[in-house]
Each structure stands twice: as C-alpha cells, then as structure tokens.
Amino acid sequence: MNSSPEPAPDRDTATRRPRSALRALLDLVDLHVIAL
C-alpha cells in the first residue's frame, strides 16, 4: 500500500486533517469489526 516515494505522506494528512485521519481509522475499525 506504500507505493508513494514520500517517506510518510500519512503524517502530512494527519497534521493537516486530524479529523480525516481519525475518520479513516474509525472506518478501518468498522471494516475489521464487520469482517469479524
């Protein structure tokens, strides 16, 4: 999934949009819960 040449683009998005990062994490958790 890390096909970007940048070292950590996620950090930039986290610093710029902390809410988006939190929502992404919540979405991933929901998907895992649904999978379980």
C-alpha distance matrix in Angstrom:
0.0 3.8 5.7 8.4 11.6 12.5 12.9 12.1 12.0 11.7 15.2 16.6 15.9 17.2 20.3 20.8 20.1 20.5 21.4 18.2 16.2 18.7 18.5 14.8 15.4 18.4 16.7 14.2 17.4 19.3 17.0 17.3 21.0 21.4 19.7 22.1
3.8 0.0 3.8 5.5 8.1 9.0 9.2 9.0 9.4 10.0 13.0 14.4 14.5 15.9 18.5 19.4 19.3 19.8 21.4 18.5 16.2 19.1 19.6 16.0 16.5 20.0 18.8 16.5 19.5 21.8 19.9 20.0 23.7 24.5 22.9 25.1
5.7 3.8 0.0 3.8 6.5 8.7 10.3 10.9 10.8 12.4 15.3 15.9 16.1 18.3 20.6 20.9 21.1 22.2 23.7 20.5 18.8 21.9 22.0 18.5 19.6 22.9 21.3 19.3 22.6 24.5 22.4 22.9 26.6 27.0 25.4 27.9
8.4 5.5 3.8 0.0 3.8 5.4 7.8 8.6 7.9 10.5 13.0 13.0 13.7 16.2 18.0 18.1 18.9 20.3 22.1 19.2 17.6 21.1 21.5 18.3 19.7 23.0 21.8 20.3 23.6 25.6 23.9 24.6 28.1 28.7 27.5 30.0
11.6 8.1 6.5 3.8 0.0 3.8 6.5 8.8 9.2 12.3 13.9 13.8 15.5 17.8 18.9 19.4 20.8 22.2 24.5 21.8 20.1 23.7 24.5 21.4 22.5 26.1 25.2 23.6 26.7 28.9 27.4 27.8 31.4 32.2 30.9 33.2
12.5 9.0 8.7 5.4 3.8 0.0 3.8 5.7 6.1 9.6 10.5 10.3 12.5 14.6 15.4 16.1 17.8 19.1 21.7 19.4 17.7 21.2 22.4 19.7 20.7 24.4 23.9 22.5 25.5 27.9 26.8 27.3 30.6 31.7 30.8 32.9
12.9 9.2 10.3 7.8 6.5 3.8 0.0 3.8 6.5 9.0 9.2 10.2 12.7 13.9 14.7 16.3 17.9 18.5 21.4 19.5 17.2 20.4 22.1 19.5 19.8 23.6 23.7 21.9 24.4 27.3 26.4 26.4 29.7 31.2 30.2 31.9
12.1 9.0 10.9 8.6 8.8 5.7 3.8 0.0 3.8 5.3 5.7 7.3 9.4 10.2 11.5 13.2 14.4 14.8 17.7 15.9 13.4 16.6 18.4 16.0 16.3 20.0 20.3 18.8 21.3 24.1 23.5 23.6 26.7 28.3 27.7 29.3
12.0 9.4 10.8 7.9 9.2 6.1 6.5 3.8 0.0 3.8 5.4 5.2 6.5 8.6 10.1 10.7 11.9 13.1 15.6 13.4 11.7 15.3 16.6 14.2 15.4 18.9 18.8 17.9 20.7 23.1 22.6 23.3 26.3 27.6 27.2 29.2
11.7 10.0 12.4 10.5 12.3 9.6 9.0 5.3 3.8 0.0 3.8 5.4 5.2 6.0 8.6 9.8 9.9 10.3 12.7 10.6 8.2 11.7 13.2 10.9 11.8 15.3 15.6 14.7 17.3 19.7 19.5 20.2 23.0 24.5 24.4 26.2
15.2 13.0 15.3 13.0 13.9 10.5 9.2 5.7 5.4 3.8 0.0 3.8 5.4 4.9 6.1 8.4 9.5 9.4 12.7 11.7 9.3 12.3 14.6 13.1 13.5 16.9 17.9 17.2 19.2 21.9 22.2 22.6 25.2 27.0 27.1 28.6
16.6 14.4 15.9 13.0 13.8 10.3 10.2 7.3 5.2 5.4 3.8 0.0 3.8 5.4 5.2 6.0 8.2 9.5 12.6 11.5 10.2 13.6 15.4 14.3 15.5 18.6 19.2 19.1 21.4 23.7 24.0 24.9 27.4 28.9 29.2 31.0
15.9 14.5 16.1 13.7 15.5 12.5 12.7 9.4 6.5 5.2 5.4 3.8 0.0 3.8 5.5 5.0 5.4 7.2 9.6 7.8 7.1 10.7 12.0 11.0 12.8 15.6 16.0 16.4 18.8 20.7 21.1 22.4 24.7 26.0 26.6 28.5
17.2 15.9 18.3 16.2 17.8 14.6 13.9 10.2 8.6 6.0 4.9 5.4 3.8 0.0 3.8 5.5 5.1 4.6 7.9 7.4 5.6 8.4 10.8 10.3 11.1 13.9 15.2 15.5 17.3 19.5 20.4 21.3 23.3 25.1 25.8 27.3
20.3 18.5 20.6 18.0 18.9 15.4 14.7 11.5 10.1 8.6 6.1 5.2 5.5 3.8 0.0 3.8 5.7 5.9 9.5 10.0 9.0 11.4 13.9 13.9 14.7 17.2 18.8 19.2 20.8 23.0 24.1 25.0 26.9 28.7 29.6 31.0
20.8 19.4 20.9 18.1 19.4 16.1 16.3 13.2 10.7 9.8 8.4 6.0 5.0 5.5 3.8 0.0 3.8 6.3 9.0 8.9 9.4 12.0 13.6 13.9 15.6 17.8 18.8 19.8 21.7 23.4 24.4 25.9 27.7 29.1 30.2 31.9
20.1 19.3 21.1 18.9 20.8 17.8 17.9 14.4 11.9 9.9 9.5 8.2 5.4 5.1 5.7 3.8 0.0 3.8 5.4 5.3 6.6 8.9 10.0 10.8 12.7 14.4 15.4 16.9 18.7 20.1 21.3 23.0 24.5 25.8 27.2 28.9
20.5 19.8 22.2 20.3 22.2 19.1 18.5 14.8 13.1 10.3 9.4 9.5 7.2 4.6 5.9 6.3 3.8 0.0 3.8 5.4 5.2 6.3 8.6 9.9 10.7 12.4 14.2 15.4 16.6 18.3 20.0 21.2 22.5 24.3 25.7 27.0
21.4 21.4 23.7 22.1 24.5 21.7 21.4 17.7 15.6 12.7 12.7 12.6 9.6 7.9 9.5 9.0 5.4 3.8 0.0 3.8 5.4 5.0 6.1 8.5 9.8 10.4 12.1 14.2 15.2 16.2 18.2 19.8 20.7 22.2 24.1 25.5
18.2 18.5 20.5 19.2 21.8 19.4 19.5 15.9 13.4 10.6 11.7 11.5 7.8 7.4 10.0 8.9 5.3 5.4 3.8 0.0 3.8 5.4 5.0 6.1 8.6 9.7 10.3 12.2 14.1 15.0 16.3 18.3 19.7 20.7 22.3 24.1
16.2 16.2 18.8 17.6 20.1 17.7 17.2 13.4 11.7 8.2 9.3 10.2 7.1 5.6 9.0 9.4 6.6 5.2 5.4 3.8 0.0 3.8 5.4 5.0 6.2 8.6 9.8 10.6 12.3 14.1 15.3 16.6 18.3 19.9 21.0 22.5
18.7 19.1 21.9 21.1 23.7 21.2 20.4 16.6 15.3 11.7 12.3 13.6 10.7 8.4 11.4 12.0 8.9 6.3 5.0 5.4 3.8 0.0 3.8 5.4 5.1 6.1 8.6 9.9 10.5 12.2 14.2 15.3 16.3 18.2 19.8 20.9
18.5 19.6 22.0 21.5 24.5 22.4 22.1 18.4 16.6 13.2 14.6 15.4 12.0 10.8 13.9 13.6 10.0 8.6 6.1 5.0 5.4 3.8 0.0 3.8 5.4 5.0 6.0 8.6 9.7 10.3 12.2 14.1 15.0 16.2 18.1 19.7
14.8 16.0 18.5 18.3 21.4 19.7 19.5 16.0 14.2 10.9 13.1 14.3 11.0 10.3 13.9 13.9 10.8 9.9 8.5 6.1 5.0 5.4 3.8 0.0 3.8 5.4 5.0 6.2 8.6 9.8 10.6 12.4 14.2 15.2 16.4 18.3
15.4 16.5 19.6 19.7 22.5 20.7 19.8 16.3 15.4 11.8 13.5 15.5 12.8 11.1 14.7 15.6 12.7 10.7 9.8 8.6 6.2 5.1 5.4 3.8 0.0 3.8 5.4 5.1 6.2 8.6 9.8 10.5 12.2 14.2 15.2 16.4
18.4 20.0 22.9 23.0 26.1 24.4 23.6 20.0 18.9 15.3 16.9 18.6 15.6 13.9 17.2 17.8 14.4 12.4 10.4 9.7 8.6 6.1 5.0 5.4 3.8 0.0 3.8 5.4 5.0 6.1 8.6 9.8 10.3 12.1 14.0 15.1
16.7 18.8 21.3 21.8 25.2 23.9 23.7 20.3 18.8 15.6 17.9 19.2 16.0 15.2 18.8 18.8 15.4 14.2 12.1 10.3 9.8 8.6 6.0 5.0 5.4 3.8 0.0 3.8 5.4 5.0 6.2 8.6 9.8 10.5 12.2 14.2
14.2 16.5 19.3 20.3 23.6 22.5 21.9 18.8 17.9 14.7 17.2 19.1 16.4 15.5 19.2 19.8 16.9 15.4 14.2 12.2 10.6 9.9 8.6 6.2 5.1 5.4 3.8 0.0 3.8 5.4 5.1 6.2 8.6 9.8 10.4 12.3
17.4 19.5 22.6 23.6 26.7 25.5 24.4 21.3 20.7 17.3 19.2 21.4 18.8 17.3 20.8 21.7 18.7 16.6 15.2 14.1 12.3 10.5 9.7 8.6 6.2 5.0 5.4 3.8 0.0 3.8 5.4 5.0 6.1 8.5 9.7 10.4
19.3 21.8 24.5 25.6 28.9 27.9 27.3 24.1 23.1 19.7 21.9 23.7 20.7 19.5 23.0 23.4 20.1 18.3 16.2 15.0 14.1 12.2 10.3 9.8 8.6 6.1 5.0 5.4 3.8 0.0 3.8 5.4 5.0 6.1 8.5 9.7
17.0 19.9 22.4 23.9 27.4 26.8 26.4 23.5 22.6 19.5 22.2 24.0 21.1 20.4 24.1 24.4 21.3 20.0 18.2 16.3 15.3 14.2 12.2 10.6 9.8 8.6 6.2 5.1 5.4 3.8 0.0 3.8 5.4 5.1 6.0 8.6
17.3 20.0 22.9 24.6 27.8 27.3 26.4 23.6 23.3 20.2 22.6 24.9 22.4 21.3 25.0 25.9 23.0 21.2 19.8 18.3 16.6 15.3 14.1 12.4 10.5 9.8 8.6 6.2 5.0 5.4 3.8 0.0 3.8 5.4 4.9 6.1
21.0 23.7 26.6 28.1 31.4 30.6 29.7 26.7 26.3 23.0 25.2 27.4 24.7 23.3 26.9 27.7 24.5 22.5 20.7 19.7 18.3 16.3 15.0 14.2 12.2 10.3 9.8 8.6 6.1 5.0 5.4 3.8 0.0 3.8 5.4 5.0
21.4 24.5 27.0 28.7 32.2 31.7 31.2 28.3 27.6 24.5 27.0 28.9 26.0 25.1 28.7 29.1 25.8 24.3 22.2 20.7 19.9 18.2 16.2 15.2 14.2 12.1 10.5 9.8 8.5 6.1 5.1 5.4 3.8 0.0 3.8 5.4
19.7 22.9 25.4 27.5 30.9 30.8 30.2 27.7 27.2 24.4 27.1 29.2 26.6 25.8 29.6 30.2 27.2 25.7 24.1 22.3 21.0 19.8 18.1 16.4 15.2 14.0 12.2 10.4 9.7 8.5 6.0 4.9 5.4 3.8 0.0 3.8
22.1 25.1 27.9 30.0 33.2 32.9 31.9 29.3 29.2 26.2 28.6 31.0 28.5 27.3 31.0 31.9 28.9 27.0 25.5 24.1 22.5 20.9 19.7 18.3 16.4 15.1 14.2 12.3 10.4 9.7 8.6 6.1 5.0 5.4 3.8 0.0
